[in-house]
Amino acid sequence: MELTEKEPSTRLLISDKRSFESLFHLHYSDLCSYAHHFIKDFAASEEIVQDLFVNLWAKKDNLEIKSSLKSYLFQSTKNRCLNLIKHIEVRENYKGINKERREEQENIAGNEMEAAELSAKIENAISSLPTERQKIFRMSRFEDLKYKEIAEELEISIKTVENQMGKALKYLRGELADYLPLFLILVAKINELYFLG
């Protein structure tokens, strides 16, 4: 049975194999072009239309179509395209969110590693200072003591504390050159304590 634009009853068109094949050949190209209008992908457009016909054939005995079969095919194609677009958007958003989370976690892990490495570098540099200089530096940096307080506790002059701190900072500046921003923060903290004292 050959199909024309004046279609026989829907039930007859989709229940008889030859009629169904004719229906497929009659609308396939137009439906693919219509799908491509939405999703701009020929392979995906063909897949949508083929899937539509496979489902139509599978449900042929229970399918109730209120409009014309042609309208039903075009509307179904459009709905499938919009569902695919929505699915792709959700997937891309999810991928974007996952990528951001992964990058954030990698950054955190990287920062933690850098911080641990930096902390070890600083400790090694401080530990390599001569004993008295190291003691003065630690009292200033880690105990937040002012130069005057260090001088009193160690029973040395403020001038000696200043000298030892100057030498310590010069040495550390060289050792921690790769970590200059942090070193500057360290120096600023020491200067702040000095000027407050």
Order of alpha helices (4+ residues) and beta strands (2+ residues): alpha-alpha-alpha-alpha-alpha-alpha-alpha-alpha
